[in-house]
């Protein structure tokens, strides 16, 4: 949550100085609430990782020539 130039924690509404975290769910959080369970994060990390695995190229081993 941003009010003017003052950033506040999305959970406890505490004013944040230079130490804050922006989650992948686009919430600005204080150090106490940066954990996934602390702010009920709705971002699905599992789907993100599955998509990364699908985007990776398939590696096939090359055959060695017999001497």
C-alpha positions as CSV (number, residue, x, y, z in Angstrom):
1,X,0.0,0.0,0.0
2,X,1.5,3.3,-1.0
3,X,0.2,6.6,0.3
4,X,2.1,9.5,-1.2
5,X,5.8,8.6,-0.7
6,X,5.1,6.6,2.6
7,X,5.1,2.8,2.1
8,X,3.1,0.7,4.6
9,X,2.9,-3.0,5.3
10,X,-0.1,-4.5,3.7
11,X,-0.8,-6.6,6.8
12,X,-0.1,-4.5,9.9
13,X,-0.1,-1.0,8.2
14,X,3.2,-0.2,9.8
15,X,5.3,2.5,8.1
16,X,8.3,1.1,6.3
17,X,11.6,2.8,6.0
18,X,14.3,1.2,3.8
19,X,13.7,-2.4,5.0
20,X,10.7,-3.9,3.2
21,X,9.9,-6.7,0.9
22,X,7.7,-6.8,-2.2
23,X,6.1,-10.2,-2.7
24,X,5.2,-11.8,-6.0
25,X,1.6,-11.1,-5.1
26,X,2.5,-7.4,-5.4
27,X,2.1,-6.6,-1.6
28,X,4.6,-4.5,0.2
29,X,5.5,-6.1,3.5
30,X,7.5,-5.5,6.7
31,X,10.2,-8.1,7.7
32,X,7.7,-9.7,10.2
33,X,5.1,-10.5,7.5
34,X,7.3,-11.5,4.6
35,X,6.7,-15.2,5.0
36,X,4.1,-16.9,2.7
37,X,1.8,-18.0,5.6
38,X,2.2,-14.6,7.4
39,X,0.3,-12.6,4.8
40,X,-1.9,-15.3,3.1
41,X,-0.1,-15.1,-0.2
42,X,-2.3,-16.2,-3.1
43,X,0.6,-16.5,-5.6
44,X,1.0,-20.0,-6.9
45,X,4.7,-20.9,-6.9
46,X,4.0,-24.5,-8.0
47,X,2.5,-23.5,-11.4
48,X,5.4,-21.1,-11.9
49,X,8.0,-23.9,-11.4
50,X,6.0,-26.3,-13.7
51,X,6.0,-23.6,-16.4
52,X,9.8,-23.1,-16.0
53,X,10.4,-26.8,-16.4
54,X,8.2,-26.9,-19.5
55,X,10.1,-24.0,-21.1
56,X,13.5,-25.7,-20.6
57,X,15.0,-27.4,-23.6
58,X,15.1,-31.2,-23.6
59,X,18.7,-32.4,-23.3
60,X,19.6,-35.5,-25.2
61,X,23.0,-37.2,-24.8
62,X,25.3,-37.5,-27.8
63,X,26.6,-40.9,-28.8
64,X,30.3,-41.6,-28.5
65,X,32.1,-42.9,-31.6
66,X,33.6,-46.4,-31.2
67,X,37.4,-46.6,-31.7
